[in-house]
């Protein structure tokens, strides 16, 4: 992927407000992320019900789950009309296969959490296990809280991986560091933004997001 025409897609995660979702749709955001993890401060079901989410007409609705029971994920995905399931916990390949039986049309995003000290060979091995079964990969900064840290990891690690599937990049992405993404050899298919673009958890700063969209368009 050459530098000249590179423009990643954009996912905004941790959405909770219908009016903000509508504005992001108008702005052409590619993926809308809804967190179905009850311990998250951005737990969507504290703000919207499944019928309201189902009424959002968008082809990139992503449900984020952490070690949730497959039957519950399947039920939520069907009721909310989710297009993607993002597995942000410690789900294994058996879990993915089971989920695909329940949701054959739904795309699977498998998250890999990367800490400050990375064993690249171990990470490569884990990725190669999942690439056959997941549709997309996502790399995020490791934390005990399963995401939303606002912290970056060492993105240069990504250039050491021989990735066979497109990936989303998450964890502390902002207008200040977006330029360094362009220097990666294996560039992300999409950028996943969340806490750096909020007034408070779940309340997005639409002006900041709009400014970020302009940055992406001029990478």
N, C-alpha and C positions, 0 to 999 in steps of 0.2 A: 504494500500500500504506500504509494508515494506521498511525499509531504505536500505536493502542490494542491491537490484537491481533497485533502483529508477534512472531513467534517463528521465528527461522531454524533450518534443519536443521543438523546437526553432522557433520563429517567428522573423524575422527582418523587422521592419516597417519603413516607410518613404523613400522607395527606389525611385530613380530617374534616375539612370544611367545603361544603358544596360550592359556595360562591368562588372560592379559590380554584377549585378543580375546573370549574367552567372557564375561568380566565386562562388557566394553563392549557386547556383544550384549544382555546382561540389562538394561543401563542404557538401552537404546533408541537407541544411536548410529546415525545414518542411513547413514553411509558409512564403510567400513573401507578405509584406504589402504595399499597394499603397494608398496614401491619396488623396481623391477626395474632399477635403475641400478647397475652393479657398483662404481662409484666412491663411492657413498653409504655413509656409516657405518651406514645403516639398510637396507642391501641385504638383502632378505627371504630370498633363496636361501642366505644364510649361516646361516640359522636354521630355515627351513621348506622342504620340497620342494613341488613343484606338486600332488602328490596330497593332501598335508595341507591346502593352501590350498583345493583343490577341495572338500574335505569340510566346509569352513566354510559353513554354511547361512545365507546372508544375501543380500538383493537389491541391496545397495549396495557390492559389492566392486569397488574401484578399483585398477587397475594403473597405476603411474606409470613412464613411460619417457622417456628422453632420447635423441633422434636414433637410435633403434634401428631395425634393419632390419625392414621390414614383415612379412616371413615369420616372423621370430623373435617379434615382438609377437603375431601371429596364432596361432602355435603355443602360446605361453605362455597367451594368453587362453582358448583352447579347453581346454587341459589344466587350468588353474586355475579355470575357470568364472567368468571375470571379467565383470561387468556394465558396467563403464566402463573406457575407456582414457584416461588423462590424459597429454597430450603436453606435456612440460615443457621441450622443447628448441627447435630452430629449424625444426620440421617445417612444410612448406608445404601448400598446398591440394591439389596433386597427391598428396602423401603421404596426406592424409585420404581422398581419393577411392579410392586404392588400398587403404587399410585397410578402408574400408567395403565394398569388394568381397569381401574376405576375411572380414569380421565384420559382416554386415548387421544383426544384432540388437544389436550392442554400441554403447552411447552413447559419444560422443566429447567429451572435455573439453579445450579448447584454453587453454593458459596464456599470459598476457601478463605479462611481468616489467617492473615499473615502478621506475625509478631516482629519485634525488633531484631531478634536473632532467628535466622532462617536456615534450615538445612535444605538446600536446594534439591538434593537428590531425593530426599524423603518427600518433598512437595511434588516433585515430578512424578514420583511413583503413585502418589494419591490422585493426582490429576489424571494420569493415564488410566487408572481404574475407572474413573467416573465418566471420561469423555465419550465412551461408547453409549452411555445411557442418558446423559444430560444433553439438552439442546443448546444451552448456553452456560458459560462459567461466569462467576463473579468473584473478584478479589477485593477483600475488605480488610481493614485494620483489625487485628485481634483485640478482643476485650472481653471481660467477664460478662458484660451487659449485652452481648450479641448485637453489636452495631450501634450506630448513632454517636460515635465518640468524637467526631470532628477532627480526628487525628489521622495523619497520613502514615503509610509504611514506606519502606524503601522501594520505590517503583522500579528501580534498575533491576531488581530481582526478576521482573517480568521478561526482560530480554534474555534471561538464562533458561527460559522454559520453551520447550518445543510444542507450542499449543496447536491442537488440531481443530479446536472449536472457537468461535468468536467469544469474546469476553467483555463484561462490563467492569469498569473500574469504580471503586467506591472508597470512602474514607478520607475525609478532610479536603475534598476537592473544592477549590475556590477560584475566583478570578485572578488571584495573586499567583497561583501555581499552575494554572492551566497550560501555560506556554511550555513547561517542561514535559508535558504529555506528548507534544509533537515530536520530541527528540527520541521517544521510544521506538525501537525497531519494530516490535509487534504492538501496534496501536490498538487501543480499545475500540470495540464496536460501538459502545455506548458509555456515557458517564452517568454515574448515579449520585445525585446530590440530595442532601437532607439537612443536617443540623446547622451547617454554615449559612443556610439561607432561610433562617427562621427568626421571628420575633420572640417566640417561645415554642416549646415542643408542640408540633402539629399545626402551628400558626405560621404559614409561610410568608416571607417577605417577597412579594411579587415584583417589586422594583428591582431587587437584587437578582432575582431569577431572570427577569427580562434583560438586564445588563449582561448576565452570564451567557444568555442565548446569543447576544451580539458578539461576545468574545469567541464563542464556538464558531460562528459564521465567518470569522476573520482569522481563524487559526492559520 
